[in-house]
């Protein structure tokens, strides 16, 4: 019944890896496993989590459509997607398929799960991300909830079953198909806790002492990755007269929080396209009492920040797309930094030395000098022309 939706879905954005598809074997297996249950439920009883481009949401909506036309908000499928670009892909695909009113996007919080009877879940690769999702579902879903979780087998591990069993009584492993597999999860444990996240850790070695908070899906958790740590050693030298600064692709907000702690006169925007990262950065700013000077935004490549707003941009660009090295995201962020910087402002970038960002920095931003280099990382400062 929903087959028409599969082939008409499009991925977003175009600069992502060429081998990505809008719907894969895992999406189809999750949907086929859940189809009989979907047919008996109302949209408000269904939750979709981790839907990359909208395949699961829109296939479920097409199956459940009863010709009601535009759905009221209380009777829509609830959806949580971590990347903001995933939300946009879902919105664009829903519009094309005439299903724009069939769902609503939600935060990963108790309201997402409240009263849910069926959950379609693309398993995240991170066990911490899975733990937070499972905790939210166990704490607020209907006691009879069924979770159909799935993914490609190469990314699934027995440890995922262990995480799910911390929050649910039963995990049944389904048959594989086209290198995909599902887990069917039932029986929320009444002792499951929702308040474990965000986790937090204090780093006394980062002057003047820094709390780092992290939700399950945030990169590096409460640790400080070694590239960011290297840049922190040079933070005092970065534009000492800066009044406005951006932590671009901010993750948990380590750079933004430290900058705000060390320089009381600086206003900082921390920007990331991940919901888990943005929520973590807000928690980090609050834990360090600098939330009044650190504005956190969930957006793609700082798109909401005005041209020429910042005296300083700090960037530790991601360079993996799945398991593959992909510099296109980093170059997109460098171009965004060039737009955001005021004339004479500087972009301070830390990157793995072998990736060779310097030509792009010179081309897109301006004159670029090396600030420091160690066995693995290079720090550069690029002046805006």
C-alpha positions as CSV (number, residue, x, y, z in Angstrom):
1,X,0.0,0.0,0.0
2,X,2.9,2.4,0.7
3,X,5.2,1.0,-2.0
4,X,4.6,4.2,-4.1
5,X,6.5,6.2,-1.5
6,X,9.8,4.3,-1.6
7,X,11.0,5.1,-5.1
8,X,9.9,8.8,-4.9
9,X,11.9,9.7,-1.8
10,X,15.0,11.9,-2.2
11,X,17.9,12.4,0.0
12,X,19.2,15.7,1.4
13,X,21.5,17.6,1.0
14,X,23.2,17.0,-2.4
15,X,26.7,17.4,-1.0
16,X,26.4,14.2,1.1
17,X,28.1,11.0,0.1
18,X,27.2,9.8,-3.4
19,X,26.4,6.2,-2.2
20,X,23.6,7.3,0.2
21,X,20.1,6.4,-0.7
22,X,16.8,7.7,0.6
23,X,15.6,4.2,1.6
24,X,17.6,1.1,2.1
25,X,17.1,-2.6,3.0
26,X,16.9,-1.8,6.7
27,X,14.1,0.7,6.2
28,X,12.1,-1.7,4.1
29,X,12.6,-4.6,6.6
30,X,11.6,-2.4,9.6
31,X,8.5,-1.3,7.7
32,X,7.5,-4.8,6.6
33,X,8.0,-6.1,10.1
34,X,5.7,-3.4,11.6
35,X,3.1,-3.1,8.8
36,X,0.5,-5.3,10.3
37,X,0.6,-3.5,13.6
38,X,0.6,-0.1,11.9
39,X,-2.6,-0.9,10.1
40,X,-4.4,-1.2,13.5
41,X,-3.2,2.0,15.1
42,X,-3.9,5.7,15.0
43,X,-1.0,8.0,13.9
44,X,-0.7,9.5,17.4
45,X,0.2,6.0,18.7
46,X,3.2,5.7,16.4
47,X,6.7,7.1,16.9
48,X,9.6,7.1,14.4
49,X,13.2,7.6,15.5
50,X,16.3,7.9,13.4
51,X,14.6,8.2,10.0
52,X,17.4,9.5,7.7
53,X,15.3,11.0,4.9
54,X,11.7,10.2,5.8
55,X,11.3,6.7,4.4
56,X,9.9,5.1,7.5
57,X,7.7,8.0,8.4
58,X,6.2,8.5,5.0
59,X,5.7,4.8,4.3
60,X,3.9,4.5,7.7
61,X,1.8,7.6,6.9
62,X,0.8,6.2,3.5
63,X,-0.3,2.9,5.0
64,X,-2.3,4.6,7.8
65,X,-3.9,7.3,5.6
66,X,-7.6,7.0,5.8
67,X,-8.4,9.8,3.4
68,X,-8.8,12.2,6.3
69,X,-6.9,15.0,4.6
70,X,-4.8,17.3,6.7
71,X,-4.3,15.7,10.1
72,X,-4.8,17.6,13.4
73,X,-1.6,18.0,15.4
74,X,-2.8,15.6,18.1
75,X,-3.2,12.8,15.6
76,X,0.1,12.9,13.8
77,X,3.0,10.5,13.8
78,X,5.7,11.7,16.1
79,X,9.2,11.8,14.7
80,X,12.7,12.5,16.1
81,X,15.7,12.9,13.8
82,X,19.0,14.1,15.1
83,X,20.3,16.0,12.0
84,X,18.5,19.1,11.0
85,X,19.1,18.2,7.4
86,X,17.2,15.0,8.0
87,X,14.2,17.0,9.1
88,X,14.4,19.0,5.9
89,X,14.6,15.9,3.8
90,X,11.5,14.5,5.5
91,X,9.7,17.8,5.0
92,X,10.6,18.0,1.3
93,X,9.6,14.4,0.7
94,X,6.4,14.7,2.6
95,X,5.4,17.8,0.5
96,X,6.2,16.0,-2.7
97,X,4.1,13.0,-1.6
98,X,1.1,15.0,-0.3
99,X,1.8,13.9,3.3
100,X,3.0,17.1,4.9
101,X,0.3,17.0,7.6
102,X,0.9,13.4,8.5
103,X,3.7,13.9,11.1
104,X,5.3,16.3,13.5
105,X,8.9,16.6,14.5
106,X,9.8,16.3,18.2
107,X,12.7,16.6,20.6
108,X,14.1,13.4,22.2
109,X,12.2,13.9,25.4
110,X,9.3,12.3,27.3
111,X,6.6,14.0,25.1
112,X,8.0,12.1,22.1
113,X,7.3,8.8,23.7
114,X,4.2,9.5,25.8
115,X,1.6,6.8,25.2
116,X,3.3,5.3,22.1
117,X,2.2,1.8,21.2
118,X,4.6,1.2,18.2
119,X,8.0,2.6,17.6
120,X,10.0,2.3,14.4
121,X,13.7,2.8,15.2
122,X,16.8,2.9,13.0
123,X,19.4,1.8,15.4
124,X,22.1,4.4,16.1
125,X,25.7,3.3,15.9
126,X,26.4,4.8,19.3
127,X,25.5,2.7,22.3
128,X,25.1,5.9,24.4
129,X,22.6,7.2,21.9
130,X,20.7,4.0,22.0
131,X,20.7,4.0,25.8
132,X,19.2,7.5,25.9
133,X,16.5,6.6,23.3
134,X,15.6,3.4,25.2
135,X,15.4,5.2,28.5
136,X,13.0,7.8,27.1
137,X,10.8,5.1,25.5
138,X,10.8,2.9,28.5
139,X,9.9,5.8,30.8
140,X,6.9,7.2,28.8
141,X,5.6,4.7,26.2
142,X,2.5,2.6,26.7
143,X,3.3,-0.5,28.8
144,X,2.3,-2.7,25.8
145,X,4.6,-0.8,23.4
146,X,6.4,-2.7,20.6
147,X,9.6,-1.3,19.3
148,X,10.8,-2.6,15.8
149,X,14.4,-1.6,15.7
150,X,16.7,-2.3,12.8
151,X,19.7,-1.6,10.8
152,X,22.3,-3.0,8.4
153,X,23.9,-6.1,10.0
154,X,27.5,-4.7,9.6
155,X,26.6,-1.9,12.1
156,X,24.7,-4.1,14.6
157,X,26.4,-5.7,17.6
158,X,25.3,-7.9,20.5
159,X,26.0,-5.0,22.8
160,X,22.9,-3.3,21.4
161,X,20.8,-6.1,22.8
162,X,22.4,-5.6,26.2
163,X,21.6,-1.9,26.2
164,X,18.0,-2.5,25.2
165,X,17.6,-5.2,27.9
166,X,18.6,-2.6,30.6
167,X,15.3,-0.9,29.8
168,X,13.1,-3.6,28.4
169,X,12.2,-7.2,29.4
170,X,12.5,-8.8,26.0
171,X,14.5,-8.5,22.8
172,X,13.7,-10.9,19.9
173,X,16.1,-11.1,17.0
174,X,14.5,-11.3,13.6
175,X,15.6,-13.0,10.5
176,X,18.0,-11.2,8.3
177,X,17.1,-10.0,4.8
178,X,19.4,-8.3,2.2
179,X,22.1,-7.8,4.9
180,X,19.6,-6.0,7.2
181,X,18.1,-7.3,10.5
182,X,15.5,-6.2,13.0
183,X,15.1,-6.5,16.8
184,X,11.6,-6.5,18.3
185,X,11.6,-5.1,21.8
186,X,8.9,-5.3,24.4
187,X,8.2,-4.9,28.1
188,X,9.4,-1.6,29.6
189,X,11.1,-2.0,32.9
190,X,9.4,0.1,35.5
191,X,12.7,1.0,37.1
192,X,14.0,2.5,33.9
193,X,15.4,6.0,34.5
194,X,15.0,9.0,32.1
195,X,17.2,11.4,34.1
196,X,20.6,9.8,33.3
197,X,21.1,12.2,30.4
198,X,22.8,14.4,29.8
199,X,25.9,12.9,31.4
200,X,28.5,15.4,32.8
201,X,32.1,15.5,33.8
202,X,34.4,18.1,35.2
203,X,37.8,18.8,33.5
204,X,40.0,20.5,36.1
205,X,42.9,20.7,33.6
206,X,41.0,23.1,31.3
207,X,41.5,26.5,32.8
208,X,39.5,27.8,34.8
209,X,37.8,24.4,35.1
210,X,35.1,23.2,32.7
211,X,32.0,21.1,33.0
212,X,31.2,19.2,29.9
213,X,27.7,17.8,29.4
214,X,26.7,15.3,26.8
215,X,23.6,13.6,25.5
216,X,23.9,10.1,24.2
217,X,24.2,11.0,20.6
218,X,26.9,13.7,21.0
219,X,30.4,13.0,19.6
220,X,33.1,12.3,22.2
221,X,30.5,12.2,25.1
222,X,31.9,14.1,28.1
223,X,35.4,13.7,27.0
224,X,37.4,16.4,25.2
225,X,38.7,15.1,21.9
226,X,42.4,15.5,21.3
227,X,42.0,18.0,18.4
228,X,39.8,20.3,20.5
229,X,42.2,19.9,23.4
230,X,45.1,21.0,21.2
231,X,43.2,24.1,20.1
232,X,42.2,25.0,23.7
233,X,45.9,25.4,24.5
234,X,46.0,28.3,22.0
235,X,42.7,29.8,22.7
236,X,44.1,32.8,24.6
237,X,46.0,33.8,21.5
238,X,43.0,33.7,19.2
239,X,41.9,37.2,18.5
240,X,42.4,38.7,22.0
241,X,40.2,41.7,21.1
242,X,37.3,39.7,19.7
243,X,33.9,40.8,20.9
244,X,31.8,38.2,19.0
245,X,32.7,34.6,18.3
246,X,31.2,31.5,16.8
247,X,31.9,27.9,17.7
248,X,31.0,26.3,14.4
249,X,30.1,22.6,14.5
250,X,30.2,23.0,18.2
251,X,29.5,19.5,19.4
252,X,29.2,19.6,23.2
253,X,30.2,23.3,23.3
254,X,33.7,22.8,24.8
255,X,35.2,25.7,22.8
256,X,32.3,28.0,23.3
257,X,32.1,27.4,27.0
258,X,35.8,27.8,27.6
259,X,36.0,31.0,25.5
260,X,33.1,32.5,27.5
261,X,34.6,31.5,30.8
262,X,38.0,33.1,29.9
263,X,36.7,36.3,28.3
264,X,33.8,37.9,30.0
265,X,33.4,40.5,27.2
266,X,32.8,38.0,24.4
267,X,29.4,37.0,23.1
268,X,29.4,33.5,21.6
269,X,27.2,31.6,19.2
270,X,27.6,27.8,19.3
271,X,26.1,26.2,16.2
272,X,25.6,22.6,15.2
273,X,23.2,20.7,13.0
274,X,22.8,17.8,15.5
275,X,20.0,17.9,18.0
276,X,22.1,15.9,20.5
277,X,25.0,18.3,20.1
278,X,22.9,21.4,20.4
279,X,21.2,20.1,23.6
280,X,24.6,19.1,25.0
281,X,26.1,22.5,24.3
282,X,23.1,24.2,26.0
283,X,23.7,22.0,29.1
284,X,27.4,22.7,29.0
285,X,26.8,26.5,28.9
286,X,24.3,26.3,31.8
287,X,26.6,24.0,33.9
288,X,29.4,26.6,33.6
289,X,27.1,29.6,34.3
290,X,27.7,31.2,30.9
291,X,24.3,30.5,29.2
292,X,23.7,34.3,29.2
293,X,26.6,34.8,26.8
294,X,26.5,31.5,24.8
295,X,23.6,31.3,22.4
296,X,23.2,27.7,21.1
297,X,21.6,27.2,17.7
298,X,20.7,24.0,15.8
299,X,21.2,24.9,12.2
300,X,23.2,23.7,9.2
301,X,26.6,25.3,8.8
302,X,25.7,28.4,10.8
303,X,23.1,29.4,8.3
304,X,21.2,31.7,10.7
305,X,24.2,33.8,11.6
306,X,24.4,37.1,9.8
307,X,27.1,37.9,7.3
308,X,30.1,39.5,8.9
309,X,28.8,39.1,12.4
310,X,31.8,37.4,14.0
311,X,35.3,38.6,14.9
312,X,36.4,35.0,15.5
313,X,35.3,31.6,14.3
314,X,36.6,28.4,15.9
315,X,36.3,25.2,13.9
316,X,37.2,21.6,14.5
317,X,35.6,20.2,11.3
318,X,34.2,16.7,11.1
319,X,35.7,14.6,8.3
320,X,33.9,11.3,8.4
321,X,30.7,10.4,6.6
322,X,29.9,7.0,8.1
323,X,33.2,5.1,7.9
324,X,34.6,7.0,4.9
325,X,36.7,10.1,4.9
326,X,34.8,13.0,3.3
327,X,36.1,16.5,3.3
328,X,33.1,18.1,1.7
329,X,31.4,18.8,5.0
330,X,34.6,20.5,6.3
331,X,34.9,22.6,3.2
332,X,31.3,23.6,3.5
333,X,32.0,24.8,7.1
334,X,35.0,26.7,6.0
335,X,32.9,28.5,3.4
336,X,30.3,29.2,6.1
337,X,33.0,30.7,8.3
338,X,34.2,33.0,5.5
339,X,30.6,34.4,5.2
340,X,30.2,34.8,9.0
341,X,33.5,36.5,9.6
342,X,33.8,40.3,9.7
343,X,36.5,41.8,7.5
344,X,39.8,41.4,9.4
345,X,38.3,38.6,11.6
346,X,40.0,35.2,11.9
347,X,39.0,31.6,11.5
348,X,41.1,29.3,13.8
349,X,40.9,25.7,12.6
350,X,42.3,22.5,14.0
351,X,42.4,19.5,11.7
352,X,44.2,16.2,11.1
353,X,47.4,17.3,9.3
354,X,47.1,14.7,6.5
355,X,43.8,16.1,5.4
356,X,45.3,19.2,3.8
357,X,42.7,21.9,4.5
358,X,45.1,24.8,3.9
359,X,44.4,25.4,0.2
360,X,40.7,25.6,0.9
361,X,41.3,27.9,3.8
362,X,43.3,30.3,1.6
363,X,40.9,30.1,-1.2
364,X,37.7,30.5,0.7
365,X,38.8,32.7,3.7
366,X,42.1,34.4,3.0
367,X,45.7,34.4,4.1
368,X,46.4,31.4,6.3
369,X,49.3,30.9,8.7
370,X,50.2,27.9,10.8
371,X,49.8,28.5,14.5
372,X,51.1,25.1,15.7
373,X,51.5,21.5,14.7
374,X,52.0,18.3,16.6
375,X,52.3,14.6,15.5
376,X,48.7,14.5,14.4
377,X,47.0,17.9,14.2
378,X,47.6,21.3,12.6
379,X,46.2,24.6,13.9
380,X,45.8,27.5,11.4
381,X,44.6,31.0,11.6
382,X,43.0,32.4,8.4
383,X,42.3,36.2,8.1
384,X,39.2,37.3,6.3
385,X,40.0,39.5,3.3
